[in-house]
Amino acid sequence: MKAIISSLVILFVLLQFKLWFGEGSVMDVWQLKDAIAKQQATNAQLKERNQALIAEVNDLKQGLDAIEERARSELGMIKKGETFYQVVE
């Protein structure tokens, strides 16, 4: 009887060791869940950025207002007949 109980205890300890520290263990699952959460956050940020870029591309394709706005803000261009004023503080 003692041999059976000892065998069962040893088997239980071995199974517990594999559960907590072996391949596919609980720790591995926790690490994978953490990695998945981080990747999902990164994907969400990239998805937002992509949607903003798509909106900007569509805006540039559809109207001259967006092109004009970019020319004014990024290139410092003005329309014909306008007067440019620069205020220096």
Legacy VTK file of the C-alpha trace (Angstrom):
# vtk DataFile Version 3.0
C-alpha trace
ASCII
DATASET POLYDATA
POINTS 89 float
0.000 0.000 0.000
2.861 2.377 0.839
4.428 1.706 -2.555
1.226 2.657 -4.384
0.809 5.863 -2.362
4.485 6.752 -2.874
4.141 6.086 -6.615
1.034 8.256 -6.811
2.715 11.102 -4.902
5.769 10.952 -7.190
3.511 10.883 -10.263
1.531 13.826 -8.900
4.734 15.844 -8.301
6.000 15.062 -11.804
2.711 16.105 -13.361
2.659 19.309 -11.324
6.218 20.071 -12.419
5.250 19.604 -16.084
2.119 21.697 -15.576
4.035 24.660 -14.122
7.451 24.450 -15.810
7.266 22.112 -18.821
6.470 22.785 -22.466
3.032 24.357 -22.790
2.990 25.136 -19.083
0.835 27.647 -17.283
3.709 30.148 -17.370
3.990 29.746 -21.143
0.283 30.412 -21.489
0.551 33.577 -19.359
3.488 34.822 -21.440
1.634 34.121 -24.668
-1.467 35.930 -23.431
0.685 38.933 -22.523
2.371 38.872 -25.939
-1.023 38.628 -27.663
-2.352 41.612 -25.694
0.698 43.704 -26.636
0.400 42.713 -30.299
-3.310 43.543 -30.330
-2.549 47.005 -28.899
0.099 47.551 -31.574
-2.303 46.353 -34.262
-4.987 48.752 -33.026
-2.568 51.695 -33.228
-1.471 50.697 -36.708
-5.078 50.270 -37.809
-5.887 53.809 -36.614
-2.866 55.177 -38.458
-3.828 53.305 -41.626
-7.385 54.633 -41.462
-6.068 58.189 -41.090
-3.777 57.694 -44.085
-6.618 56.230 -46.161
-8.806 59.207 -45.276
-6.026 61.602 -46.236
-5.438 59.843 -49.563
-9.161 59.911 -50.350
-9.320 63.585 -49.433
-6.379 64.368 -51.712
-7.903 62.367 -54.561
-11.322 64.003 -54.331
-10.844 67.693 -53.797
-8.540 70.568 -54.459
-9.141 72.027 -51.011
-6.923 69.434 -49.352
-4.182 69.935 -51.921
-4.379 73.686 -51.465
-4.241 73.340 -47.686
-1.130 71.162 -47.918
0.542 73.531 -50.346
-0.086 76.423 -47.974
0.957 74.710 -44.750
3.852 72.540 -45.918
5.258 74.498 -48.844
4.318 78.043 -47.791
2.587 78.737 -51.102
0.039 81.501 -51.662
-2.612 82.081 -54.331
-2.151 84.452 -57.206
-3.218 87.941 -56.154
-2.803 87.282 -52.406
-0.403 89.228 -50.252
1.853 87.365 -47.857
2.452 88.893 -44.425
4.986 87.509 -42.003
4.649 88.568 -38.376
7.879 88.483 -36.399
7.563 88.663 -32.639
LINES 1 90
89 0 1 2 3 4 5 6 7 8 9 10 11 12 13 14 15 16 17 18 19 20 21 22 23 24 25 26 27 28 29 30 31 32 33 34 35 36 37 38 39 40 41 42 43 44 45 46 47 48 49 50 51 52 53 54 55 56 57 58 59 60 61 62 63 64 65 66 67 68 69 70 71 72 73 74 75 76 77 78 79 80 81 82 83 84 85 86 87 88
